[in-house]
């Protein structure tokens, strides 16, 4: 993807997602919606799904920065810190625990507070995008299973991630859009 395409996708999908959330009632935003994949007794709201996007966007930016710095394992999912390969179950368990910790830290925040979390994460992404060369955007991010696996593709995947969580929220039956 070209730099302008990444930026257009990030802006367009963010605007769409914020407008979709803005149409929800307070009850729809805060109601229990989906069980946690880490602890099924913990329920996520629509706003928890929106807040989650900021965590992942920060994580993607950190992965790209580690890659650019020459880190051997910039994504850090496939192999543990000891270099040992991790099973898919081990990977997903650690991801679900991390996302649940974030969700619990931000659960109950207002729509405006969650929008601010996302705005801060998006600012980090856009700053990073401005610093990368065209060549770096086309480099494969080792261990990245998202999009086409390139740095640019991973950054642009933040847009798709928002639509995916909106669909999950909608499919849970509480949202009307």
CORDAHU-V263688 format. One record per residue. N is the residue number from 0. RES is the residue in three letters. SS is DSSP state (2 for helix, 1 for strand, 0 for the rest). Layout:
# CORDAHU-V263688
n = [N	N]
res = [RES	RES]
ss = [SS	SS]
This chain:
# CORDAHU-V263688
n = [0	1	2	3	4	5	6	7	8	9	10	11	12	13	14	15	16	17	18	19	20	21	22	23	24	25	26	27	28	29	30	31	32	33	34	35	36	37	38	39	40	41	42	43	44	45	46	47	48	49	50	51	52	53	54	55	56	57	58	59	60	61	62	63	64	65	66	67	68	69	70	71	72	73	74	75	76	77	78	79	80	81	82	83	84	85	86	87	88	89	90	91	92	93	94	95	96	97	98	99	100	101	102	103	104	105	106	107	108	109	110	111	112	113	114	115	116	117	118	119	120	121	122	123	124	125	126	127	128	129	130	131	132	133	134	135	136	137	138	139	140	141	142	143	144	145	146	147	148	149	150	151	152	153	154	155	156	157	158	159	160	161	162	163	164	165	166	167	168	169	170	171	172	173	174	175	176]
res = [UNK	UNK	UNK	UNK	UNK	UNK	UNK	UNK	UNK	UNK	UNK	UNK	UNK	UNK	UNK	UNK	UNK	UNK	UNK	UNK	UNK	UNK	UNK	UNK	UNK	UNK	UNK	UNK	UNK	UNK	UNK	UNK	UNK	UNK	UNK	UNK	UNK	UNK	UNK	UNK	UNK	UNK	UNK	UNK	UNK	UNK	UNK	UNK	UNK	UNK	UNK	UNK	UNK	UNK	UNK	UNK	UNK	UNK	UNK	UNK	UNK	UNK	UNK	UNK	UNK	UNK	UNK	UNK	UNK	UNK	UNK	UNK	UNK	UNK	UNK	UNK	UNK	UNK	UNK	UNK	UNK	UNK	UNK	UNK	UNK	UNK	UNK	UNK	UNK	UNK	UNK	UNK	UNK	UNK	UNK	UNK	UNK	UNK	UNK	UNK	UNK	UNK	UNK	UNK	UNK	UNK	UNK	UNK	UNK	UNK	UNK	UNK	UNK	UNK	UNK	UNK	UNK	UNK	UNK	UNK	UNK	UNK	UNK	UNK	UNK	UNK	UNK	UNK	UNK	UNK	UNK	UNK	UNK	UNK	UNK	UNK	UNK	UNK	UNK	UNK	UNK	UNK	UNK	UNK	UNK	UNK	UNK	UNK	UNK	UNK	UNK	UNK	UNK	UNK	UNK	UNK	UNK	UNK	UNK	UNK	UNK	UNK	UNK	UNK	UNK	UNK	UNK	UNK	UNK	UNK	UNK	UNK	UNK	UNK	UNK	UNK	UNK]
ss = [0	0	2	2	2	2	2	2	2	2	2	2	2	2	2	2	2	2	2	2	2	2	0	0	0	2	2	2	2	2	0	0	0	1	1	0	0	0	0	0	0	0	1	1	0	2	2	2	2	2	2	2	2	2	2	2	2	2	2	2	2	2	2	2	2	2	2	2	0	0	0	0	0	0	0	0	0	0	1	0	0	0	0	0	1	0	0	2	2	2	2	2	2	2	2	2	2	2	2	2	2	2	2	2	2	2	0	0	0	0	2	2	2	2	2	2	2	2	2	2	2	2	2	2	2	2	2	2	2	2	2	0	0	2	2	2	2	2	0	1	0	0	0	0	0	0	0	0	0	1	2	2	2	2	2	2	2	2	2	2	2	2	2	2	2	2	2	2	2	2	2	0	0	0	0	0	0]
